[in-house]
Amino acid sequence: MATTSGNDHADGVEFTYEDDLVTARDIESGVAASGKSKPAALSRLADALTLHSGGGEPIDDEEAFLKEIGVDPDTVEDAGEPPWVK
């Protein structure tokens, strides 16, 4: 049996294609993620939505984390909060 949501928000995922990149965007939240295929974009979108809704683990030491993933912390500029964070 199919059901629909009881809210007035648009639901679903919108795909856009540019060269070899597929972008999946959650219509309700506006959160988007890209990949080389629809499955890859959807997988990344699922991760992004989890983080967007407060999931994931906090980073206690940003500098140590950057070094762990191979990024020199001295080359990273603090841009503040992203524009989509309210």
DRENLO-421195 format. One record per atom (N, C-alpha, C, O): residue number from 1; atom name; y, z, x. Coordinates in pm, 1 decimal, padded with zeros to 6 digits. Layout:
# DRENLO-421195
<rec NUM CA <Y Z X>> ...
# end
This chain:
# DRENLO-421195
<rec 1 N <-00115.8 00000.0 00083.2>> <rec 1 CA <00000.0 00000.0 00000.0>> <rec 1 C <00123.9 00000.0 00089.0>> <rec 1 O <00131.1 00074.7 00186.6>> <rec 2 N <00218.6 -00081.9 00055.7>> <rec 2 CA <00344.2 -00089.8 00131.2>> <rec 2 C <00446.8 00002.2 00067.6>> <rec 2 O <00448.6 00021.2 -00054.0>> <rec 3 N <00532.5 00059.1 00152.2>> <rec 3 CA <00640.1 00142.4 00100.7>> <rec 3 C <00770.4 00097.7 00165.0>> <rec 3 O <00770.5 00031.0 00268.4>> <rec 4 N <00878.7 00134.5 00103.9>> <rec 4 CA <01009.8 00106.3 00162.3>> <rec 4 C <01081.7 00238.0 00182.4>> <rec 4 O <01051.6 00336.8 00115.4>> <rec 5 N <01175.6 00239.6 00273.3>> <rec 5 CA <01249.2 00363.6 00297.2>> <rec 5 C <01346.7 00386.9 00183.3>> <rec 5 O <01393.7 00292.6 00119.6>> <rec 6 N <01376.5 00513.6 00158.4>> <rec 6 CA <01464.9 00548.5 00049.2>> <rec 6 C <01611.2 00557.8 00089.7>> <rec 6 O <01692.7 00609.9 00013.6>> <rec 7 N <01645.9 00509.0 00206.6>> <rec 7 CA <01786.3 00516.1 00248.0>> <rec 7 C <01852.3 00379.8 00234.6>> <rec 7 O <01785.1 00279.3 00211.5>> <rec 8 N <01984.4 00377.1 00249.4>> <rec 8 CA <02052.0 00247.9 00238.7>> <rec 8 C <02073.2 00181.6 00373.3>> <rec 8 O <02148.0 00084.3 00382.0>> <rec 9 N <02009.9 00231.1 00478.4>> <rec 9 CA <02022.8 00170.4 00611.3>> <rec 9 C <01930.3 00049.1 00621.6>> <rec 9 O <01822.1 00046.6 00563.0>> <rec 10 N <01973.8 -00048.1 00695.0>> <rec 10 CA <01888.5 -00163.3 00722.1>> <rec 10 C <01778.1 -00118.1 00817.8>> <rec 10 O <01804.4 -00044.9 00913.2>> <rec 11 N <01658.2 -00160.6 00792.9>> <rec 11 CA <01545.3 -00127.5 00878.6>> <rec 11 C <01493.4 -00254.2 00943.8>> <rec 11 O <01515.4 -00364.7 00894.3>> <rec 12 N <01425.4 -00237.4 01053.7>> <rec 12 CA <01360.9 -00350.5 01117.8>> <rec 12 C <01409.1 -00372.7 01259.5>> <rec 12 O <01490.4 -00298.1 01314.0>> <rec 13 N <01354.9 -00478.8 01316.3>> <rec 13 CA <01386.4 -00515.3 01454.0>> <rec 13 C <01433.9 -00660.1 01455.0>> <rec 13 O <01376.2 -00746.3 01388.9>> <rec 14 N <01537.9 -00684.8 01529.5>> <rec 14 CA <01593.0 -00819.4 01544.9>> <rec 14 C <01563.0 -00866.5 01687.5>> <rec 14 O <01583.2 -00791.6 01783.0>> <rec 15 N <01515.8 -00988.1 01701.6>> <rec 15 CA <01487.0 -01043.2 01833.6>> <rec 15 C <01588.9 -01150.9 01868.3>> <rec 15 O <01627.9 -01231.3 01783.5>> <rec 16 N <01631.0 -01151.1 01993.7>> <rec 16 CA <01713.8 -01259.6 02045.4>> <rec 16 C <01648.3 -01310.0 02173.2>> <rec 16 O <01580.1 -01235.2 02243.3>> <rec 17 N <01669.7 -01435.8 02201.8>> <rec 17 CA <01605.5 -01500.0 02316.3>> <rec 17 C <01711.8 -01563.9 02403.7>> <rec 17 O <01799.7 -01635.5 02355.7>> <rec 18 N <01702.0 -01536.5 02532.9>> <rec 18 CA <01793.6 -01596.9 02629.1>> <rec 18 C <01716.2 -01626.1 02756.4>> <rec 18 O <01667.3 -01534.5 02822.6>> <rec 19 N <01705.1 -01752.4 02790.2>> <rec 19 CA <01626.0 -01795.4 02905.4>> <rec 19 C <01485.2 -01736.0 02894.6>> <rec 19 O <01416.2 -01761.1 02795.7>> <rec 20 N <01441.3 -01658.4 02993.0>> <rec 20 CA <01307.3 -01599.4 02991.9>> <rec 20 C <01308.3 -01455.4 02944.5>> <rec 20 O <01215.7 -01380.2 02974.9>> <rec 21 N <01411.5 -01415.0 02870.4>> <rec 21 CA <01425.8 -01275.6 02830.1>> <rec 21 C <01426.0 -01264.3 02677.8>> <rec 21 O <01494.6 -01339.6 02608.7>> <rec 22 N <01348.7 -01169.8 02627.2>> <rec 22 CA <01345.5 -01138.8 02484.1>> <rec 22 C <01408.8 -01001.7 02466.6>> <rec 22 O <01371.0 -00906.7 02535.2>> <rec 23 N <01504.5 -00990.7 02375.8>> <rec 23 CA <01566.3 -00862.0 02346.7>> <rec 23 C <01528.5 -00820.2 02205.5>> <rec 23 O <01543.1 -00896.8 02110.3>> <rec 24 N <01479.5 -00697.1 02193.8>> <rec 24 CA <01446.2 -00638.3 02064.0>> <rec 24 C <01551.4 -00532.4 02034.4>> <rec 24 O <01575.6 -00443.8 02116.4>> <rec 25 N <01614.7 -00541.5 01916.1>> <rec 25 CA <01718.9 -00445.3 01878.3>> <rec 25 C <01682.1 -00380.4 01745.6>> <rec 25 O <01657.1 -00448.5 01646.2>> <rec 26 N <01679.3 -00247.1 01745.9>> <rec 26 CA <01656.8 -00172.3 01623.1>> <rec 26 C <01782.1 -00185.7 01538.0>> <rec 26 O <01890.4 -00146.0 01580.9>> <rec 27 N <01769.2 -00240.2 01419.9>> <rec 27 CA <01884.5 -00270.6 01336.3>> <rec 27 C <01957.6 -00143.9 01293.2>> <rec 27 O <02080.7 -00142.0 01291.5>> <rec 28 N <01885.0 -00038.4 01258.5>> <rec 28 CA <01948.2 00083.9 01209.3>> <rec 28 C <02031.1 00153.7 01316.5>> <rec 28 O <02145.1 00192.6 01291.1>> <rec 29 N <01975.1 00170.0 01435.8>> <rec 29 CA <02044.2 00247.2 01540.5>> <rec 29 C <02127.0 00161.3 01635.2>> <rec 29 O <02220.9 00210.4 01698.0>> <rec 30 N <02092.7 00033.4 01645.6>> <rec 30 CA <02161.2 -00053.0 01741.2>> <rec 30 C <02103.0 -00045.7 01880.8>> <rec 30 O <02147.9 -00117.6 01970.0>> <rec 31 N <02003.1 00040.3 01901.9>> <rec 31 CA <01939.3 00053.7 02033.0>> <rec 31 C <01861.9 -00074.8 02063.1>> <rec 31 O <01793.2 -00128.6 01976.3>> <rec 32 N <01873.8 -00123.3 02187.0>> <rec 32 CA <01808.4 -00248.2 02225.6>> <rec 32 C <01738.5 -00233.1 02359.8>> <rec 32 O <01773.9 -00147.9 02441.2>> <rec 33 N <01638.6 -00317.7 02380.9>> <rec 33 CA <01566.7 -00322.2 02508.3>> <rec 33 C <01515.2 -00464.2 02526.8>> <rec 33 O <01492.4 -00536.4 02429.8>> <rec 34 N <01497.1 -00503.1 02651.9>> <rec 34 CA <01455.7 -00640.1 02682.8>> <rec 34 C <01328.4 -00642.7 02763.9>> <rec 34 O <01291.4 -00544.9 02828.9>> <rec 35 N <01261.8 -00757.4 02758.7>> <rec 35 CA <01141.3 -00779.9 02837.2>> <rec 35 C <01112.9 -00929.3 02844.5>> <rec 35 O <01184.0 -01010.2 02785.0>> <rec 36 N <01009.1 -00964.4 02917.5>> <rec 36 CA <00973.3 -01105.8 02933.6>> <rec 36 C <00896.1 -01160.0 02813.3>> <rec 36 O <00874.3 -01280.7 02803.3>> <rec 37 N <00854.1 -01071.2 02721.2>> <rec 37 CA <00780.7 -01113.0 02601.1>> <rec 37 C <00816.8 -01018.6 02486.8>> <rec 37 O <00876.8 -00913.4 02509.0>> <rec 38 N <00779.7 -01056.9 02363.5>> <rec 38 CA <00805.2 -00969.1 02250.0>> <rec 38 C <00733.2 -00835.2 02265.2>> <rec 38 O <00794.0 -00730.9 02240.8>> <rec 39 N <00603.6 -00834.7 02305.3>> <rec 39 CA <00537.0 -00705.5 02322.7>> <rec 39 C <00605.4 -00616.9 02427.7>> <rec 39 O <00617.2 -00495.9 02408.4>> <rec 40 N <00650.0 -00676.4 02537.7>> <rec 40 CA <00718.1 -00598.1 02642.4>> <rec 40 C <00850.1 -00543.2 02589.5>> <rec 40 O <00882.9 -00427.1 02614.0>> <rec 41 N <00925.6 -00624.8 02517.8>> <rec 41 CA <01053.2 -00579.7 02462.4>> <rec 41 C <01032.0 -00468.9 02359.9>> <rec 41 O <01108.4 -00372.4 02356.4>> <rec 42 N <00928.4 -00481.9 02275.9>> <rec 42 CA <00899.9 -00379.0 02175.8>> <rec 42 C <00856.0 -00248.0 02240.0>> <rec 42 O <00893.4 -00140.0 02194.3>> <rec 43 N <00777.1 -00258.0 02345.4>> <rec 43 CA <00732.7 -00137.7 02416.0>> <rec 43 C <00851.2 -00064.2 02476.1>> <rec 43 O <00861.0 00058.2 02466.8>> <rec 44 N <00940.5 -00139.3 02537.5>> <rec 44 CA <01059.9 -00078.3 02597.2>> <rec 44 C <01153.2 -00024.6 02489.5>> <rec 44 O <01218.6 00077.8 02509.0>> <rec 45 N <01159.5 -00094.3 02375.0>> <rec 45 CA <01241.7 -00045.8 02264.3>> <rec 45 C <01186.9 00086.4 02212.5>> <rec 45 O <01264.1 00177.1 02181.1>> <rec 46 N <01055.6 00098.7 02203.1>> <rec 46 CA <00995.4 00225.0 02158.5>> <rec 46 C <01035.4 00338.4 02252.2>> <rec 46 O <01070.4 00447.2 02206.3>> <rec 47 N <01030.6 00314.1 02383.0>> <rec 47 CA <01072.6 00416.7 02480.0>> <rec 47 C <01220.8 00449.8 02462.8>> <rec 47 O <01259.4 00566.7 02464.9>> <rec 48 N <01303.0 00347.0 02445.8>> <rec 48 CA <01447.2 00367.7 02431.3>> <rec 48 C <01478.9 00446.6 02304.4>> <rec 48 O <01567.5 00532.0 02305.3>> <rec 49 N <01407.7 00418.9 02195.9>> <rec 49 CA <01430.6 00492.4 02071.7>> <rec 49 C <01389.4 00638.5 02084.5>> <rec 49 O <01454.3 00727.3 02029.2>> <rec 50 N <01281.4 00662.5 02157.8>> <rec 50 CA <01238.7 00800.4 02182.8>> <rec 50 C <01347.9 00876.3 02256.7>> <rec 50 O <01382.6 00988.4 02219.3>> <rec 51 N <01401.9 00815.2 02361.3>> <rec 51 CA <01508.9 00879.2 02437.5>> <rec 51 C <01635.6 00895.1 02353.4>> <rec 51 O <01703.3 00997.7 02360.2>> <rec 52 N <01666.3 00792.9 02274.7>> <rec 52 CA <01785.7 00795.3 02189.4>> <rec 52 C <01780.0 00910.4 02089.3>> <rec 52 O <01882.8 00968.4 02054.4>> <rec 53 N <01660.2 00942.8 02043.8>> <rec 53 CA <01645.2 01048.8 01943.7>> <rec 53 C <01624.0 01186.5 02006.6>> <rec 53 O <01590.8 01282.2 01936.7>> <rec 54 N <01642.8 01196.7 02137.7>> <rec 54 CA <01635.8 01326.9 02203.1>> <rec 54 C <01504.4 01356.9 02271.2>> <rec 54 O <01485.7 01467.1 02322.7>> <rec 55 N <01413.0 01261.9 02272.7>> <rec 55 CA <01284.7 01282.7 02339.0>> <rec 55 C <01298.0 01268.2 02489.2>> <rec 55 O <01406.2 01240.2 02540.8>> <rec 56 N <01189.0 01287.0 02558.0>> <rec 56 CA <01189.2 01274.9 02703.3>> <rec 56 C <01212.2 01409.2 02769.1>> <rec 56 O <01229.1 01510.8 02701.7>> <rec 57 N <01212.6 01408.8 02899.3>> <rec 57 CA <01231.1 01531.9 02975.6>> <rec 57 C <01367.6 01529.4 03043.7>> <rec 57 O <01409.8 01425.7 03095.0>> <rec 58 N <01436.3 01643.1 03044.3>> <rec 58 CA <01566.8 01647.2 03111.0>> <rec 58 C <01552.1 01633.9 03262.5>> <rec 58 O <01450.0 01672.8 03319.2>> <rec 59 N <01653.1 01579.7 03326.7>> <rec 59 CA <01656.4 01569.1 03472.8>> <rec 59 C <01738.9 01686.4 03523.2>> <rec 59 O <01859.3 01694.4 03498.7>> <rec 60 N <01672.6 01777.5 03594.1>> <rec 60 CA <01740.8 01897.6 03642.6>> <rec 60 C <01827.9 01869.0 03764.2>> <rec 60 O <01938.6 01921.8 03774.8>> <rec 61 N <01779.3 01786.3 03855.4>> <rec 61 CA <01852.2 01756.3 03978.5>> <rec 61 C <01867.8 01604.5 03987.7>> <rec 61 O <01777.1 01535.0 04033.4>> <rec 62 N <01982.2 01554.1 03944.4>> <rec 62 CA <02004.2 01409.4 03939.2>> <rec 62 C <01991.7 01344.1 04076.8>> <rec 62 O <01933.6 01236.3 04089.6>> <rec 63 N <02045.7 01408.8 04178.4>> <rec 63 CA <02041.2 01352.1 04313.3>> <rec 63 C <01897.0 01339.5 04362.3>> <rec 63 O <01860.5 01236.9 04419.7>> <rec 64 N <01815.1 01441.4 04340.7>> <rec 64 CA <01673.7 01437.5 04380.9>> <rec 64 C <01599.1 01329.9 04303.4>> <rec 64 O <01513.9 01260.3 04358.7>> <rec 65 N <01631.5 01316.4 04174.5>> <rec 65 CA <01566.6 01214.3 04093.4>> <rec 65 C <01598.8 01074.1 04145.2>> <rec 65 O <01509.6 00990.2 04157.6>> <rec 66 N <01725.3 01049.3 04174.9>> <rec 66 CA <01764.5 00917.8 04226.6>> <rec 66 C <01692.2 00886.2 04357.0>> <rec 66 O <01644.8 00774.3 04376.6>> <rec 67 N <01683.7 00984.6 04445.8>> <rec 67 CA <01612.2 00963.5 04572.2>> <rec 67 C <01464.7 00933.7 04546.1>> <rec 67 O <01405.3 00849.1 04612.9>> <rec 68 N <01405.7 01003.3 04448.9>> <rec 68 CA <01264.8 00984.8 04414.4>> <rec 68 C <01235.0 00842.4 04367.2>> <rec 68 O <01127.5 00789.1 04394.3>> <rec 69 N <01329.6 00781.4 04297.0>> <rec 69 CA <01307.5 00644.8 04248.4>> <rec 69 C <01364.1 00539.1 04343.3>> <rec 69 O <01367.8 00420.5 04310.6>> <rec 70 N <01408.5 00584.0 04462.0>> <rec 70 CA <01451.3 00489.7 04564.5>> <rec 70 C <01596.0 00445.4 04557.4>> <rec 70 O <01630.7 00339.1 04608.8>> <rec 71 N <01681.1 00525.5 04494.4>> <rec 71 CA <01822.8 00491.3 04482.5>> <rec 71 C <01903.5 00589.9 04567.5>> <rec 71 O <01883.9 00711.1 04559.5>> <rec 72 N <01993.5 00536.1 04648.2>> <rec 72 CA <02080.8 00620.8 04729.4>> <rec 72 C <02188.4 00679.6 04638.8>> <rec 72 O <02271.0 00605.0 04586.0>> <rec 73 N <02189.6 00812.9 04619.3>> <rec 73 CA <02287.4 00874.0 04528.6>> <rec 73 C <02432.0 00846.2 04565.5>> <rec 73 O <02519.1 00847.9 04478.5>> <rec 74 N <02459.4 00820.7 04693.3>> <rec 74 CA <02596.9 00793.8 04736.1>> <rec 74 C <02647.7 00658.3 04687.5>> <rec 74 O <02768.4 00633.7 04688.7>> <rec 75 N <02557.4 00570.5 04644.9>> <rec 75 CA <02598.5 00437.4 04598.4>> <rec 75 C <02615.1 00431.5 04446.7>> <rec 75 O <02654.6 00328.2 04392.5>> <rec 76 N <02585.0 00542.0 04378.0>> <rec 76 CA <02591.8 00544.1 04232.2>> <rec 76 C <02726.8 00599.2 04188.4>> <rec 76 O <02770.0 00705.5 04233.1>> <rec 77 N <02791.9 00525.2 04100.4>> <rec 77 CA <02921.1 00565.9 04048.3>> <rec 77 C <02900.4 00633.8 03913.8>> <rec 77 O <02826.0 00581.9 03830.6>> <rec 78 N <02963.0 00746.8 03890.1>> <rec 78 CA <02951.3 00816.2 03761.7>> <rec 78 C <03045.7 00749.9 03662.4>> <rec 78 O <03167.8 00760.5 03673.9>> <rec 79 N <02987.4 00681.7 03565.4>> <rec 79 CA <03067.0 00610.5 03465.2>> <rec 79 C <03089.0 00694.2 03340.3>> <rec 79 O <03150.1 00646.9 03244.4>> <rec 80 N <03040.6 00817.4 03339.6>> <rec 80 CA <03055.5 00901.5 03221.3>> <rec 80 C <02954.1 00864.6 03115.3>> <rec 80 O <02852.4 00801.7 03144.7>> <rec 81 N <02981.1 00903.2 02993.7>> <rec 81 CA <02890.3 00876.9 02882.9>> <rec 81 C <02893.8 00727.7 02846.0>> <rec 81 O <02999.8 00665.0 02848.6>> <rec 82 N <02777.3 00671.9 02811.8>> <rec 82 CA <02776.8 00533.3 02765.5>> <rec 82 C <02851.5 00521.7 02631.8>> <rec 82 O <02860.4 00619.8 02557.9>> <rec 83 N <02904.1 00405.7 02600.5>> <rec 83 CA <02987.2 00391.5 02479.8>> <rec 83 C <02913.5 00416.7 02349.6>> <rec 83 O <02977.5 00444.6 02248.2>> <rec 84 N <02781.0 00407.8 02348.8>> <rec 84 CA <02707.2 00426.6 02224.8>> <rec 84 C <02677.1 00573.7 02196.8>> <rec 84 O <02627.7 00605.9 02088.7>> <rec 85 N <02705.3 00663.3 02290.6>> <rec 85 CA <02682.7 00805.6 02269.0>> <rec 85 C <02803.5 00861.1 02194.8>> <rec 85 O <02917.3 00848.0 02239.8>> <rec 86 N <02777.5 00921.9 02082.8>> <rec 86 CA <02888.2 00973.1 02000.1>> <rec 86 C <02900.8 01121.4 02014.8>> <rec 86 O <02988.2 01182.4 01953.1>> 
# end
